[in-house]
Structure formats: C-alpha cells, structure tokens
Amino acid sequence: MTTRQQPRQTWANWADNQRFSVDEIARPASEDEVIELAQAAVRDRRPVGIAGSAHSFSPIVQTSGLLLEMKGVNGILSTDAGTSRAEMLAGTTLKQLGLELWDAGLSIKNMGDVDAQTIAGAVSTGTHGSGPQWGSLSSTIASLRLVTGTGEVMDIDQSQPDLLHAAQVSIGLLGVITRVTMEAMPAYRLREANRIAPLEEVLDTWDDAPRAYRHYSLFWAPAEESASLYGLPPIPTDHCYVKMLEELPVESEADRRAVTEGMVGGRTGPAHLIYPDTADEVATWIELEYHVDIASGRDAFLALRSLMQHGFPEAISPVQVRWTKGEPAFISPHYEHDTCSLSVSGLKKHDWDRFLRAVDETLRSFKPRPHWGKMGYMDAPGFRLTYPALDRFLAVRAELDPHGLFLNDYFRAVFSL
C-alpha cells in the first residue's frame, strides 16, 4: 500500500521577499498545543521554525520541517501592580499587550513604531523604540519559558543570567518561546510635539535633543516624495520630521479613561496609542536597519545622506534615526553600548538590493550591528567582529539545541556553523 504524502505548503512574510516551502504549517491555539507540537518535532528530528506576525524582512523564519505560527497563543496571564510585572503568552501582539496592560494600570516601557508584532517575535529580534534612556523590548524581559531542541520545557529567569541574556534576543535559535514575563511600569500618557525642522538645526542639537524627551526620533527626507512612503506629513527636501514625545502621568480616573485627543503630530493619550505609527498590511519596501555606537551616529548618518544624495538620487526613502540604551543580551544590537539606529528602505519596484548593499558598504566602517528582523549583509567575520559575546550565545545555543533543529542555512552561514 502506498502512503500518500501531504503536499508541501508555502509561507511568505509581509513584504513577500522571504518565501519558502515547508512540510507543515501549524497554528496552535494554546501553550499546551505548542509544547506538544514542538516536542513531537524534536522526537522526529524535524527542523522547526517560529513565525510571529511575519514582519521580519530577513530569512530568520525559514525552515524545511515544521513552521509554528504563534499568533493564536495570546493574552496576558497575570499582572502585578506592586512589581509592575506582567506575564503573557508568546503570540500576544504589542497592540493587544498595550491595551491589556493599560486596563491593569500598566504600560510598556518602550516599544517600536509598529504594534503588529508578537511579543516573542519582537523580543527575539531586539525590536526597540527610541530614547537613549530606554533599552529595547528585550531588555524588559525578566523571565521566559521555552521548549528547547531536546524537548525540555525550560523556565529561565534572572537567577540564570547567561541563559537569560542568551534568550532575551535569541532569533528562534534556542527553542520555541511560549510565554514571557515583562518588566512594565505604571501607566503613563504621551504628548506629541512633532515638527518639521531643517537638517542644520537637527545636527546642531544631535547630542542633546534625544535626552530632552521621553522619546525622540526623526525621519530625514531626501526628496519631497519621501514622506508618502511611510505616511508622514509633507517634508521639504533635506528637512526632518522630528518626533518629540513627553511623558504625562495618569493621575486620575479621568486620565485612565482618556482617549486620544488632538491631531497626528500633536496628540495626547495613552502611551500605547500614541507611540506606534500605522502599519501597512503589505510592505511596498524592503528595509535595512543598522545600529552604531551612539558616539558615531551623527557621522554615520551624514555618510548615508551623502551616499543617497550623490550615488542614489532616485532613492526617496526617508532615513529614520533612533536611539537606544545598551543592554546585556548577548546578541542584541545594543549589547553593552548605547546605540544610534539608522534605517532606510529600498522600493520593491526598484533595484532595492543594489541600493541596500551600498548602504551596507557605506556603514561598515562604523562597525554596525544589523537589526535581526531587517535586511542586512553582514557576513560571519563581521558578526564575530561586532558581537563580542557571540561565543557565549553560541555555547548556550549548542546546549539547548544540540541537533541544530532550529538552525537554517542563513544562520549556519552567518555563524559559521
């Protein structure tokens, strides 16, 4: 009797620049189901990949065996107002998390511009917001649970610093994260004071302005058409749209019930509703983001600006600049130094690969660390040069996934495995 094989399935990310076939795509609806699926795959020595909201541009999700889509495993499990900690399931989106934390009197310390990502995906890739006094989302993770490459269900917390610092940014290489405990903070509101500024003014206040606000970031526009790519207000050529956000306390029940007030750029409201920008359903661009030491940020930006003005005048993507506090996660782009992040996109209808490779070459002299969820062209020697704790991470990876079930060709290449 011949056994009929199931047809392979195809998975693609939101930008459709990562597409691959896989034996099985599973969409578990509970933590127990995730554990059961992962342990079965480990027993069968099947490769495993983990997908959150499919918002990564890089090939970190790719696998040939079982792909777990985690968005169905969501929700806050508990909150503690005394410690400002919250435990949540891995597939909880940042949007859902912000809403549920607010109801519990808490807020996320720092979050990215997009709130569609799952918490595990955002943490695993080092997703960040902006403000040199704030670390990435990963830095707020006090504990987590994962199913390792040996099938063990492991709870990792601050009593195991090497394991925790490996797991805080792990890009899916240690196992399947099923839940995390985050250090949040008492609920707060944000007030925008966004404005258009000439580049000369932004450069004059480059070092001081980011520390004057809770969150400070900017978009530099190389062309008048630039703003439309990310849905920004009109920005004159060689000017910046500067986002300046001030923290406001929640002092009364009226504050807690408050809705967003004002127009975009001058709004006041709950932090989780003010910080994120609107996310497109499908990206029409391919994004690269590199992080450099905060002291090199201004020079790195000017080098990128010169490249775009003189080498790629057709590249209209805004350059987004953000700042992040250093943190102890071994392969975080912000490992042990404060960073300035530069992100830029190539349009899918143009030769985005050639443009982004030129960006990579221009920024290499600044010893950048790529955002794990964005396009990057760093090779194995580059990763070893810029990630001094890489061997510590790889030692934990080898212990928790001895058969390499969570590896793929991309990771084998960049880590020389």
N, C-alpha and C positions, 0 to 999 in steps of 0.2 A: 504493500500500500504506500503510495506516495503522499508525503506530508506537504500541503500547500503552504508556502512561506507568505507571510504578510508583506505587502508592498512597503518599501521604504517611504518615509514621509519627509517633506521639505519644510525647513524653518528659515525665516528671514527676519532681520532686525528692522527697526522702524525706518531706517534710511535705505534699506534694500541693498546695501553694499556688502553685507555679510549674508550669504545664502548657502545652505548645505543640506544634504540628505542624511537622515538618521534612521536607525532601526525602529525607534519608538519615541513618541512624544507623549508624556504623561502629565496630566493636570490634576494633581492631588487636591483634595478639599479639606484635609486635616493634617495635623502634625503626625499623627499615628500612621496615616497613609504614606506620608513622605518617608518616614523611617522604614516602613515595610518595603516600599519600592527600592529605596537605596540599599537596604541590607540584602535584598534579593539580587540586585545587580552586582553587589560585591561578591556574593557567593558564586555567581556565574562568571565572575571576572569580566564583566561588561564595562566598557568605558561609560562614564557618566558626565553630563554637562548640566549646568543650572542656569535657567533664564529667569529674570525678573520681569521688567517691563519692556525689554528689548530696546532700551535706549542707548546701548553702547554701540559705538562705531567700529570698535576693534574686534578681532576674532576670538575673544576670550570665552565665548559660549560654545564654540564648535566642539562637537563630539561625533562619534560614529555609532554609539550604542544607544543609551537611554538619555533623553533630554527631559529634565524636570522643569515644568513651568509653574512658578511658585505663587502667582498672584491670588490663587484661590485659598491660600493658607494665610489668613489675615485677621487682624484685630488686636486690640490691647488686652492683655491678660490681667494686668494689675497695675495700680499706681500707688505711690507712697508720697503723700504731700510733705511728710517730715524730712525725707531724704531727697525729694524731687526726682525720684527714680521711677521708671516705667518699664514693664516687661511686655513685649509684643511679639507676635508671630512674624516670621521672616517675610511673608508676602504683603505685609501692610504697606500701602503706598504712603509717601510723605504727605500727600493731601489728606488721606484718611487719618494719618497719625496726628497731623496738626489739629484737625477738628476734634478728635477724641481726647487729645491731651488738654485742649482748651476747656472742654467740658469738665475735666478733672482738676482745673485750676493750674495747669502747667503749659509750658511752651518749649519748643525745640530751641536749643541754644543758638544754632546756626544751621542754615540749610541752603541748598543750591537754588539756582534760578528756575529749575523745573521741579514740579512736585509730583510728577507721574511715576517716578521710580519707586521700586520696592525698597524697604529699609535695608534688607540684606544686600541687594544689589548696589545701593548707594554706598553702604559701608564697605563692601568688598572692593570697590573701585576707588575709594578715597574721595568721594564726592564732597564738595566744600561750598561755602558761601564766600563772603568777603568781610574782612576786618582783621587786622594783624593781632588783635587780642583774642581771636577765636580760632580754635582748631577745626579740623574737618568733622563731619559727622562721625567718622571712625573713632576720633579721639574721645567721644562721649560714651562709647560702649564699655560698660563695666563688666559684663559677662555675656556669654552666648552658649548655645547648645548646637552641636553639630554631629552628623553621622559621618564617621571617618571612613577612609579607604580600607579599613579592616572590619567595618560593620559595627564598631563600637559607637554607642551613643554617649558623647562626652560633654560634660558641663565644664566650661573654662571660665575662671574669674580672676580677680586681681591677686589672689594668693598664688597664681601660676603665671608670673609676669612674662616669661619667654613665650609660653603658649598663647597668652592673651595678645601680646604685641605681634605675634605672627598671625593670629586670627582676625585682628581688627581690620587689616587690609590683606585679604587672602586671595582675591580674584578667583574664588572657587577651587583653589588647589589643595585645600586641607580636607574638604568634605562638603556635605550639604548642611548649611546653616538652617536651623528650624525655628529658632527664637533668639531674641537679643534683649538685654536689659540696658537701657539708655539712661545716662545722667541728663535729665532735663533741667528746667528751672521754673520758678514761679511765673505764672502767665504775665506777659507784657504785651504792650502795643507798640506799633511803629508809626512814625510820622515822616512822610517823604518831603524832601526839599530838593527835588531833582531839577537840573537846569542844563542849558546848553552853554558851554564855555569854550573860548578859543584855546587851542593847544598850548600856546605860550603860558597862559595862566595856569593850566593844569600842570605843566612842567615846573613852574615856579613853586608850586605847593605840593609837589610829588611826595616828599617825605613826611610832611606834617599833616596833610589833609586826611589820609586814611585813619589816623588815630584820633581825629576830632569828632568822629561819628561812631555810632554802634556798627553800622555797615556803610562802607564806601567802596564804590567801584565805578568803572567808566567804560564807555564804548567810543573809540576813536573812529571817525568816518573818513575813509579815503576819497569818497565821492558823494555827490548829492543823492545818488540812488541807494547808498549803503543802508540807510535806516529801514528801508522797506523789507530787507531780508529777515530781520528779527522782529518786525512790527514795532519799531521805535518811532518816536516823533521825528519830524524832519530835522536833519542835522546838516548844517553847511559843510562843505568840503574842508577837511583839515581842522574840524572842530570836534568837540567831545560832548556826548550826553553823559552827564555825571549824576550818579545815583547816590544820594546822601540821606541816610535813614537814622532818625533819632529815636531812642527808646523812651517810651512813656509807661508809667506804672499802671497797674489795674488796681484802683483804689476803692472802687465801689461796685455794687451790684449792677449799676447802670453801665459802668465800664465793661463788666464781664459780659453783658448782653449786647454790647455795642456792635454795630455793623460797620462796614467800611464806608467812610464819608469822604467826599471830595472827588476831584478828577484825577486821572492817572498822572503821576508826577508830583501830586500834592495831596495824596490821600492820607488818612489816618484810620487805623483799625487794628484788629488782632494781627500779631506778627505773621502768623502762617498764611494770612490772606494778602498781606502787603508785600512780603519779600519776593515770592516767586513771580516770574513772568509767565505769560501764556505760552503753552507748549503746542506746537503743531502736531497733528495726528501722524503726518509723514514728513520726514525731513527732506527738503529740497537741496540740502547742502551736506558736505562731509567735513566734520570739524576736527581740528588738531588743537591740543592744549598742552603747553609745556610750562613747567614750573622752574623758576630760577631763584637763587638766593636773593632775599629781599634787597640787599645792597646793590645787586646788579640789575634790578628791574627796569630802571629808567633807561640805562644804556641798551638793554635787550629790546625794549620797546622801540627805541629810536632806530636800532638796526633793522627791525622788522618793518617799521614805517618806510625806511629808505628802500628796502627791497621791493615793497609794494609800489611805491611811487615811481621807481626807476626801472625795475625789472618786470613788474606785472601790473601795468596801469589799468588793465581790464579787470583786475581782481577788486571787486567792490565790497567784499565782506568787511564789516566793522571788526576792529580788534578790541576784544574785551580784556580788561585788566582788573585783576582782583588780588587780594592779599590774604594770607592765611598764617596762623601761628604754627610753629613747629610742634611735633608730637613724637611719641616713642614707637609707633607701629613700624616694624622693620622695613617694609617695602612701601610705606606711604611716601608719596612725592614730597611730603612735608617733614620727612624724618629728620629730627634734631636740628632743623633750622627753619626760621620764618621764611616764607616764600612769596614771590610775586608771580602770578599766573598770567600767561598770555595765550588767548585762544583766538583762532581765526578759522574761517571756513572757505572751502572751495566749492563752487556751484557744481552740482551733478551734471548739468548740461555743458560744462566747460571741462578743460583738462585739469581737474582738481588734483590729480595725483602729482603731476609735474609741479604745480604751484606749492603744494604742501611739502613735497620733498625739498624744494628750495627754501621754504621756511625752516625745515629741519636743519639744513646745512648752515643757514644764517645763524641759528641759535645754538649750534653745537659748541661754539667757543665759550658759552656761558654755563656749560656743564648742566644742562636741563634734565629734569625728570618728567617723563610723559605722564599724562593722566591715563590711567589704565582703561578707562572707558572711551577714550577718544583715539583717533588715528595717530599713529606715531611710527617713526622709522628707526628707532634705537635698536642697535644690534647687541649681541651678547657682551662684547668688550665695553660698550657704552653703559649697559646696565651695571656691570661689575664696577666700573669707574665711579658711577654716581650713586650707587646704593651700598654704602659701607657695611650694612647689616645683612646683606643678601645671603651670605653663607649661614647666618643664624636662622633666617627664614627657611632656606632650603633644607636645613637639618630637621626642622620641625615637619616640613612637608614630607621628607623621606620617612619619618617615623609614623606619621598619620596616614600616609597613602603609599605604602611600600611597593605596591604593584603598579603605580602610575595610572590608576583608573581615572583620575581627574585631570590628567595631562592631555594636551593635544599637540599638534605639530607646531603651532605658534609658540607655545610655552617651552617645548623642547628646544626650539631654536634660540629663543631669547635668553634662556637659562643654561644653554649648552648641556642639556640632559639627554 
